[in-house]
Amino acid sequence: MSQPNILYILADDLGWCDLGAGGSDFYESPNIDRIAAEGMLFSQAYATCQVCSPSRASIMTGKYPPRHGVTDWIGAATGEAWRKNGRQSKMLPAENGEGLRADETIFPQVLKAAGYRTFFAGKWHLGSEGSYPEDFGFDINKGGWDAGGPKGGYFAPWENPKLESGPDGESLPMRLGRETAEFIAANSDEPFLAYLSFYSVHGPIQTSKDRWEKFRQKAVAKGLADKRFIFDRNLPVRQVQDCPIYAGMIEAMDDAVGLVLDALDANGLRENTIVCFTSDNGGVSAGDSYSSSMLPLRGGKGRQWEGGIREPLYIRYPNDIEAGSVCDVPVSGIDFYPTFLDYAGLPVPETQYVDGISLVPALHGQEDAALSERDLFWHYPHYGNQGGDPSSIIRRGPWKLIHYHEDGHDELYNLDLDEGEQKDVQNSHPDKASALRQRLNAWFLEVNAKFPVTDPEYDAEKEAAYLARVEHKMMPRLEAEHAEYLDPNWQPDADWWGSQVIND
């Protein structure tokens, strides 16, 4: 068999249950769902962090965030600068890396050295000039630069020095899909890596008028919710999937995915192309645009619970993977690096330490003790803009222990029995909690983890007052704002709805 092509599709801020294949009955994603139906669905796939840059760096390097040094989104406030956010937090976040280090050998570089043509489109957010995709093994870069969101929005004209703006009203996800499809068509005679990294569905949430109206009507027909938010510890958290703007964004991204899948078919590449679809962190149920619900999972982007770290992951490879298969073994973003090299018949470079394990045996439907018996780890010594706490996590089998750095307490959950993480069972399983905590402490030393420090200016009364304002003033405003999205007379900003012809 010749070396397979690789189409890696990465969504931004798309949650585990934000797709039809993930259980949503509101959002529509037939093209992405097709990847799952024609390949393997991973029911317990994880990002290595609850925010974007660390998990994206882990995909590229095969390492956990403390090893590659990016533990928060690039540009986040750390140390005393965190106080400017006004959160009145107990701790000052740890230092954070500024991008991929020059001594990292990311998997696209390995593929390029072996003769693959390499293409990147969309969001990068892994360093500034000198650390762009073209500096790390990509032959072509369409849109990857410093920014973590779509500057200028999702309709042209946008502001991106690496992606020439299209005609007014052009859809950004469709443009990225077209650029990827054109690359595939031009390189159909040689092995390639096409890395399509959507800015969708990161805020700001924007859609076209026709999509908004379609999903507004769908939400109304389902029955309007009386209440969309609960207050969970420090922020309102969305409990209902009915935002027509966000639904329109998912559909637009799905249409772009369909365009790229069609390009594979049109060029006779379907059978020998690995198609992988996933996301970089949990869906946004708190903070940012408060756009979706991750139920039955707790929390979302930026938070330490399953809604913040569990991802959709679907892999299709007709030559090798049984259609409609499911893997229930926990896997992680660190695993893509060895998996793709394994399929390409290439070794991991001796100079590159990799935490991940190849998923090829699992994709073949084989039991793999190396996967099923390993521990998974997370370390986030920061505060999430979406309400996450400085915390670290270990998962072993069904057991998940969360360690909180503010006061040193732990929570223990059995995910087989309590997927929504509502019942802390450490008191009834003290030996399990102790063993997991000891392993987590040992892992901190192995990866040279950095930690937040207590803020000497912390004032408990000020924090309580801040949280009261969020719960009793901000949350009612959110409820009203999100209800208005379903009003037939609602109007967005004037620059959203350019040309309907170009959008589609």
Buried (B, 14 or more C-beta within 10 A) or exposed (E): EEBBBBBBBBBBBBBBBBBBBBEBEBBBBBBBBBBBBBBBBBBBBBBBBBBBBBBBBBBBBBBBBBBBBBBBBBEBBBBEEBBEEEBBBBBBBBBBBBBBBEEBBBBBBBBBEEEBBBBBBBBBBBBEEEBBBBBBBBBBBBBBBBBBBBEBBBBBBBEBEBBEBBEEBBBBBBBBBBBBBEBBEEBBEEBBBBBBBBBBBBBBBBBBBEBBBBBBEBBBEEEEBEEBBEBBEBBBBBBBBBBBBBBBBBBBBBBBBBBBBBBBEEBEBBEBBBBBBBBBBBBBBBBBBBBBBBBBBBBBBBBBBBBBBBBBBBBBBBEBBEEEBEBEBBBBBBBBBBBBBBBBEBEBBEEBEBBBBBBBBBBEEEEBEEBEEBBBBBBBBBBBBBBBBBBBBBBBEBBBBBBBBBEEEBBBBBBEEBBBBEEBBBEEBEEBBBBBBEBBEEBBEEBEBBEBBEBEEBEEEEBEEBBEEBBEEBBEEBBEEBBEBBEEEBEBEEEBBBBEEBBE
